[in-house]
Amino acid sequence: MNKKELSQLKLVKYLRTIKGDWRLYTLLIPIILWYVLWMYKPMAGLLIAFKNYKPNLGVMGSDWIGFTNFKSLLAGPYATQFWRAFRSTFLVSIYGLIFGFPVPIILALLFSEISNKVYRNVMQTFTYLPHFLSEVTITGLVLTLFYSGEVNTGVLANLIYTLGIVPEGVKVFQTADYFRPLYIITGMWKESGYSSIVYFASIMGISPVLYEAIKVSGGNKLQEIRYVTFPGMAPTLIIMIILRIGRMLSIGYERIILLYNENTYETADVLSSFVFRIGLEGGYSALGASAGMFNALIAFALVMGANFISRQVSETSLW
């Protein structure tokens, strides 16, 4: 059988598979259309990064200038702001990974130990709820807890002053040093409960026989977690870490813009807010597109690197 006949045979088998499961493939059509329209079609706008973009001429009508925008961004008039935003983005992501990533795992472990299903469902609902609130609502709640009508008179403000975490009289939202902790803690409160779902499902998928075996062997609760729960969660943990690393430079601008001000630019300005400020407010769409593309390339490299390392040290990877 030559290569042409082999290819035809594979095509026939593929068509038969589609014909046999056509209902399932039909359900994929809306998802494929969504990706094409919202993920792949907008990629044509990346051409703006290589052009002297003029709104009246459009993307295709604007002059091609090669890597000039990237040079202006990385070593030109906006280089200081760009590298400050890049550094801040990286630091916020690293701190979020170190302090924020373990929280959903701990929540999932705690939920799995609650035997009363009604109580567990109520607690899970309360922890999931902040995820479904908008960034504006979450930011408003945080501001209310700190201000409560007057500057630094809210519940949280009084608490951190009483505990000595922040010197009394310091305006937290007006001080650059406190912006990153405030942003990370707010994000943990908003997303940790919802993020724990996947870890909780992973724990529930572990065979109860393994827990019974370690109990018979005289193991305590910590040993159950160490020798049964964590190994059972390992594939899920590895995949989630790889995905989290890929999103390290993809910090949303909504909460940043709602929380920051001119006093906190030094630590608050990230790549997404830089792109928003330069591209939309400043009118430099080409520079904004260049910064966004640079961000995407770094994120792609991080995912590839993390997946390669995972494939070398374990049996789990994205591909």
Beta strands, then each sheet from edge to edge (+ up, - down):
strand 1: 51-54
strand 2: 62-64
sheet 1: 1+ 2-
end
